[in-house]
Amino acid sequence: MYDRIVIAVDGSTEAKRAARRGLLLARVFGATVDVLSVVDQSSLRLTKTAAEKTQLRERREATLTTIEEVAAELDQPVTTKLAEGKPAVQISEYAAEQDADLIVVGRQGLTGLGRRLLGGVTEDLLHRCDIPVLVVPDGDDTDEVEANYSRVLITTDGSENAEAVIPHGIAVAQRYGSEVHVLNIVDLQAAGGAFDAGGLKKEFLERLDERGREAVEKVADEAEESAPDLTVKTAVERTASFEGTAAGIREYVEENEVDLVVMGSHGRSNLRRQLLGSVASTVLRTVDVPVLVITRSG
């Protein structure tokens, strides 16, 4: 599934943690690793002297050296590259050139407003990228422990885009011996409107639940067929939150101590270039576990 992984780093603590996650994953999959750091063109434009430009480049080179040291500790060979330009563009283009199967980045851009903003490079990358992206949260703790994916959550809404997620979730679960959870969220706000969520007819709710059960059972059947040794659990949960499906996913992650969320970048709307449907975007902003985002082509 993952033969070549590109890890993008910017010198932040989040990026270093994400790099460690990526290196550990590469070791498990036997993947080749490229580590890329990009000197942002906007930062270069703000410099006034050649010395300042050199300093920016040296900082990125130092970041690459740090990741090389982490990789050496994990006995994982890496190739490093320093680039200049718009980070998201450089990352996506480099990953495509390397025929990468996965990009690993840290979640960035969280401000004093809390977790409302996913921010900058990470979200821009997800807008333009056709390669699966593993987004590692800022609170990740793999500096101290090995990455553990005991419980992998695959989310589905029954769409073709959601089906593209299945092989990725299964591949990770097989490598780590994970328990697989398959989840469908019944979004009452979306189904009935903000002012009708409490008044939906029982028959309508039962149809929504049944559609959800069909969606999760389809994923479970495929998982059990391709990996019969895996333990697969299914769930259909309702949410009336104004945050919709994302709130239901977050609650399930917390209640079931999920270690990794695997989800599609687009839902039933199937709008090709609207980054992440709002569901994936909100999940990335609010959950505290890594999220593997799969595009339709991924």
N, C-alpha and C positions, 0 to 999 in steps of 0.2 A: 504493500500500500504506500509506504513512504520510503523511497530509495534515496531521495535527495531533499534535504531540508535547508532552507535559508533562514538564518536568524538575524534579525535586524536590531541593532543596538545603538543607543544614543548617549551612553554615559550615565544615565539615570539609574537609581537603585532598582526601579521597576524593570528596566531593560536587562539588568544583570540577572535578576531573578528569572525573567522570561528566558534568557539565554540558558540558564541552568536547566530549566524545564525542557527546552529544546534539545540540549545535549543528552539529557537522560533518555528522552524519547528516542533520539537517534541511536543511542546505544542499544536500546531494546529492539529496534527495528533493523539494526545493522545498516543504517543510512549514512550517506556521505553528507557532510555539513559544510556550508559556506556561511561565514559570518560577515555581514555587511554593516558599515557605518557610513552615514552620509553627512557631509558638511553642508548645512542648509544654505542655499543661495541667498536667502534673505538676510542671514547673519553675515555672510561675506560682504554684502552690499553696505552693511553698517560699519564695516571696518574702514579706518582712515589710512592705515599704513600697511606695508608688506609684512611687517613684524606681527601685526595683529592678525592678519590672514594666516600667517605661519602658526601662530599660537592656536587658532581654531583647529587647524589640521592636526597639530600635535596632540590636542586633547582627544580627538577622535582616534588617533593612532594609539594613544595610551589606553583608550577603551578597548580597542581590539586586542592589545597586549594582555589586558586583564582577562578577557574572555579566553584567550589562548591558554592562559595559566589555569583557568577553571577547567577547560577541556583536557589539559594535560593531567590534572588531578583525577579526572573521570576516565582517563585513558581513551579519549575520543578524538581522533585526528580531525583537524579543521583547516579550511582555507579561508583567509581573511582578505577583505577588499575595502579600500577607502574610496568613496565617490563624492562628487559634488553636484548639487542641484536641488530640486524639490524632493524631499525625502520619500514621499509616497510614490512619486513617479519613478525615482531611481530604484526603490525596492521592488516594485511590481515589474519593471522592465528587467532588472537583474535576475529576478526569480524566473521570469519567462525565458531569458537567455540560457539559464542553467537547467532549464527543463525541470524545475523543482516541483515536488509533489505537495509541499507544505511550507508555509511561512510562519515564523513564530515571532510575536511582538509582545511588548508589555502594554497594558492598558495605560493610556496617558490622558492628560488634560483635566484631571479632577482638580477643582478649585475650591475656594472657600465656600462656594455654593453647595458643596457636598458632591453627591453622585449624579447630578443632573446632566453634567456634560461629559461625554466620552472624549471628545476633543481631538484636535489637530491631526497628527500624522496617522494614528491608528484608524480613525474614521475615514480619512481621505483614502487610505490604502484599501479599506473595505469597499469604498465606492467604486474603485476602478479595477480591482483585482479579480481574476478568474481562477485563482489558485486558493485552495483551502487555507484559512488563517487561524492559527491558535493564538488566542488573546489571553494573556496571563495577568491576573489582577495585581494591584499594587500591594495587597496584603499577603501575597504568596509567601510560604515559609520554607521553600526548598533549599535555602542556604543551610538549614540545619538538618534536614531529613531528605531521604529519597522521595522522589515523586511517587505518589501512590494513587492508583485509580481503582479502588476496590468496588466503587459503584459508579457506573457510567449511565448517564441519562440521555436517551434519544427522544427528542420531542417530535411530534408529528401532527399535522392538521389534515392528513389524508391526501395532500396534493402531490403532484409529480415532483415538485421541488423537494418536498420532505422525503420522498423515497430515495433521493440521491444521498441522503445522510446515512442511510442504513449501513452500507459497506464500511464506512469510516468508523462508526460506532462499534461494529462487530470486530473490526480489525484491532482496535485498541483493546477491547474487552478480551479478545483471544490472547493477546500478548501479555496482558496483566492478570488474566484469570478473574476478570471482573464480573460482578453481578450486573446484569443489564436491566435498566428500568426504561419502560416505554410509556410516554405520557402524552395524553391529549387533554387540552384545557377547553372547557366549554365557557366561552366568554359571553356572559349574560348581557353585558352592556352592548356589545356589538350585535348580539342577536335581537335584542328588544329595544335598543335605544336607551339613552341615559335616564329617561323618565319612566321607562316601562319595565325595567329589570325586575322589579318586584311583582309585576303583574302578568308574567308570561304564563300561558296555559300549560297545564300539566302535560298534555299530549305533545305540545311543541317541545317542551323540555326533554321529554322521553325520546323524541326523535333526534334531538341534538346529542343526547347521551348515546343513543344507538349508533349514530354516525361516528362518534368518538370511539366507541368500542370497536367498530369495524376498522377504523384507522389503526388503532394500536394492535389489534389482532393480526392485521396484515403485516405489520413490522415484526411482531413476535414470531409469526410463522416463518418469515424469511430468515430471521436470526436463528431460529431453532433448526431450520433446514440446513443452513450453511455452517452452523457451529452448534451441533447437538449437545456438546458438553457444557455449554453456557447455561447459567440460571437466568431466566427471563421473567420479569414481573411487569404487569401492565396496570395502568391506572387511567381513569377518566375523572377529572376533577372539575368542578364548577367554580367560577369566580365572578363576583359582582363588582370587583374593584374597578375604579376609573382608569387604572393602569392596564386593565385588560389581561390578556393571556400572559404577558410578561410577569404580572404579579402572581398568577397561579404557578408559573414555573419557579419563580423565586421561593415561594412558600414550600413547594415540593422539595426543592434543593435543600432548604434548611431543615425541614422535618425529617428527611430521609438521608441526611448526611451524604449527599451526592458529591463526588470528587471531580467529575468532569461532565459538562453539558455539551452535547453534540447536536447542532441544529442547522437548518437551512437559512440562507440569507434572504430568501423570498418565500412568502406564503401563498395563499390561494389567489391573491391579486395578480401574481405572476408578472408584475411589471419589471422588466428586465433591468433597467438601470436606476432604480430607486434604491440606493444602498439598502441593504438590510430592510426588510419591512420593519415597521415600527416595533414589532415584537422583538426581533433579534437585537435591534439597537438598544431597546430598554433593558433587555436581559444583560447585555454587555455592561451597561452602566451600573447595574444594581446587584448582580450576584458576586459573591466573593470566592468563586472557584473558576478555574480556567474554562473557557468556552471555545469550542472548535466550530468555526463557521464554515459551512460548505456552500459553495455556489452551485448553480445548476450544472455548469461544465465541470465542477470538481468531482 
